[in-house]
Amino acid sequence: QVQLVESGGGLVQPGGSLRLSCAASGGIFSRYAMGWYRQAPGKERELVVSISTSGTTYYADSVKGRSSISRDNAKNMVFLHMNSLRSEDTAVYYCSAVSDGSGRKYWGQGTQVTVSS
């Protein structure tokens, strides 16, 4: 059983930047593909970025070029850096972990990001 705890959300001005962190415990972190999803009010949860166990990354078009995902397997953490933030980036951001073996997915509790002046 993997536990994920996100941190780093908050209120950010348009054009600003943020770093979200996700701390994982309870599993062999290097064996999990990690991702960040977000869910805005009234919308479905969507995949924003992901990083595989081998380091292959994926970025949704909406954040491509202004975001970066990285992982630190020694510290069991994954990070999301975003800049040039827009109001449409406002959402609850969720960390996810998918086991390379079983395919089981785990979720964090989410962290709110609000982009507003």
C-alpha positions as CSV (number, residue, x, y, z in Angstrom):
1,Q,0.0,0.0,0.0
2,V,1.5,3.3,-1.1
3,Q,0.7,6.6,0.6
4,L,1.1,9.8,-1.2
5,V,1.2,13.3,0.4
6,E,1.2,16.4,-1.7
7,S,2.4,19.8,-0.7
8,G,3.2,23.2,-2.2
9,G,-0.2,24.4,-3.3
10,G,-1.7,27.8,-2.6
11,L,-2.6,31.1,-4.1
12,V,-0.4,32.3,-7.0
13,Q,-0.6,35.4,-9.1
14,P,-1.1,35.0,-12.9
15,G,2.3,34.7,-14.5
16,G,3.8,33.3,-11.3
17,S,5.3,29.9,-10.6
18,L,5.0,27.1,-8.2
19,R,6.5,23.8,-7.2
20,L,4.4,20.9,-6.0
21,S,5.9,18.1,-4.1
22,C,4.7,14.6,-3.5
23,A,6.2,12.4,-0.8
24,A,5.6,8.6,-1.2
25,S,5.8,5.9,1.4
26,G,4.9,2.3,1.7
27,G,6.3,0.9,-1.5
28,I,9.5,0.7,-3.6
29,F,9.2,4.1,-5.1
30,S,11.4,3.4,-8.1
31,R,8.9,0.8,-9.3
32,Y,6.1,3.3,-9.7
33,A,5.3,5.5,-12.6
34,M,4.4,8.9,-11.1
35,G,2.0,11.5,-12.3
36,W,0.2,14.7,-11.5
37,Y,-3.5,15.1,-12.3
38,R,-5.7,18.1,-11.7
39,Q,-9.4,18.6,-11.4
40,A,-11.0,22.0,-11.8
41,P,-14.6,22.7,-10.5
42,G,-17.2,21.1,-12.7
43,K,-14.6,19.3,-14.8
44,E,-13.2,15.8,-14.9
45,R,-9.8,14.9,-13.5
46,E,-7.2,15.2,-16.2
47,L,-3.6,14.0,-16.5
48,V,-1.2,16.9,-16.5
49,V,2.3,15.3,-16.4
50,S,3.8,12.0,-15.8
51,I,7.2,10.3,-15.4
52,S,7.8,6.6,-15.9
53,T,10.1,4.4,-13.9
54,S,12.8,4.9,-16.6
55,G,12.3,8.7,-16.6
56,T,10.2,9.1,-19.7
57,T,8.0,12.1,-19.3
58,Y,4.6,13.1,-20.7
59,Y,3.2,16.6,-20.7
60,A,-0.4,17.6,-21.6
61,D,-0.6,20.2,-24.3
62,S,-2.1,22.7,-21.8
63,V,1.1,22.7,-19.8
64,K,3.8,21.8,-22.3
65,G,6.7,24.2,-22.3
66,R,5.9,25.8,-19.0
67,S,6.0,22.8,-16.7
68,S,8.5,20.2,-15.6
69,I,8.2,16.9,-13.7
70,S,11.1,15.3,-11.9
71,R,11.6,12.5,-9.5
72,D,14.1,11.7,-6.7
73,N,14.1,8.0,-6.1
74,A,16.5,8.4,-3.2
75,K,14.0,10.6,-1.4
76,N,10.8,8.9,-2.7
77,M,9.6,12.2,-4.0
78,V,8.2,13.6,-7.3
79,F,8.0,17.3,-8.1
80,L,6.0,19.4,-10.5
81,H,7.3,22.8,-11.5
82,M,5.0,25.2,-13.3
83,N,5.6,28.7,-14.5
84,S,3.6,31.3,-16.4
85,L,0.6,30.3,-14.5
86,R,-2.8,31.1,-15.8
87,S,-6.3,31.3,-14.2
88,E,-7.2,28.1,-16.0
89,D,-4.5,26.3,-14.1
90,T,-6.6,26.7,-11.0
91,A,-7.5,23.2,-9.7
92,V,-6.9,20.6,-7.1
93,Y,-3.7,18.8,-8.1
94,Y,-3.4,15.2,-7.3
95,C,-0.3,13.0,-7.2
96,S,-0.6,9.5,-8.5
97,A,1.5,6.4,-8.4
98,V,1.0,3.4,-10.7
99,S,2.8,0.1,-9.9
100,D,4.9,-1.1,-12.8
101,G,4.1,-4.7,-11.7
102,S,0.4,-4.8,-10.8
103,G,-0.8,-1.6,-12.5
104,R,-2.6,-0.6,-9.4
105,K,-3.0,3.2,-9.0
106,Y,-2.7,5.2,-5.8
107,W,-3.8,8.7,-5.2
108,G,-2.8,11.5,-2.8
109,Q,-5.4,13.7,-1.1
110,G,-4.8,16.6,-3.4
111,T,-3.6,20.1,-3.0
112,Q,-5.4,23.3,-4.1
113,V,-3.7,25.6,-6.5
114,T,-5.5,28.9,-7.2
115,V,-4.2,31.3,-9.8
116,S,-5.6,34.8,-9.2
117,S,-4.7,38.4,-8.7
